[in-house]
Amino acid sequence: MYTKYQTLLEPYATTEVQGYTFLRNSSEFSSAVSTLKSHAQSRASAVEAYLK
């Protein structure tokens, strides 16, 4: 799901005008999505472990 939304948003997020974005370059967007995916996976694992 995150990859699907990344594909949709990346062209817009990486071409924002300076002063209206927190990204310094386009690779930061990909890095942020990777961090989000990792965090979501770790939270899902924590929930599964808690429910066992």
C-alpha positions in Angstrom: 0.0 0.0 0.0 2.8 2.4 0.9 4.6 1.8 -2.4 1.4 2.5 -4.3 0.9 5.8 -2.6 4.6 6.6 -2.9 4.3 6.2 -6.7 1.3 8.5 -6.8 2.8 11.3 -4.5 6.5 11.3 -5.4 6.3 13.5 -8.6 4.4 16.2 -6.6 6.3 15.9 -3.3 9.7 16.1 -4.9 9.0 19.1 -7.1 7.6 21.4 -4.4 8.9 24.9 -4.3 11.6 25.8 -1.7 10.0 27.3 1.4 7.0 25.0 1.1 8.7 21.7 1.7 10.8 20.0 4.3 12.6 17.9 1.7 16.1 19.0 0.7 16.3 16.6 -2.2 14.2 13.9 -3.9 16.0 11.0 -2.2 14.7 12.2 1.2 11.2 11.4 0.1 12.1 7.8 -0.7 14.0 7.5 2.6 11.0 8.8 4.5 8.7 6.2 2.9 11.2 3.5 3.7 11.3 4.6 7.3 7.5 4.7 7.4 7.3 1.1 6.0 9.8 -0.1 8.5 8.0 1.5 11.4 4.6 0.1 10.3 6.2 -3.4 10.0 7.7 -3.2 13.5 4.4 -2.0 15.0 2.5 -4.8 13.2 5.1 -7.3 14.6 4.7 -5.8 18.1 0.9 -6.2 17.9 1.2 -9.8 16.7 3.6 -10.6 19.5 1.3 -9.0 22.1 -1.7 -11.0 20.9 0.0 -14.3 21.1 
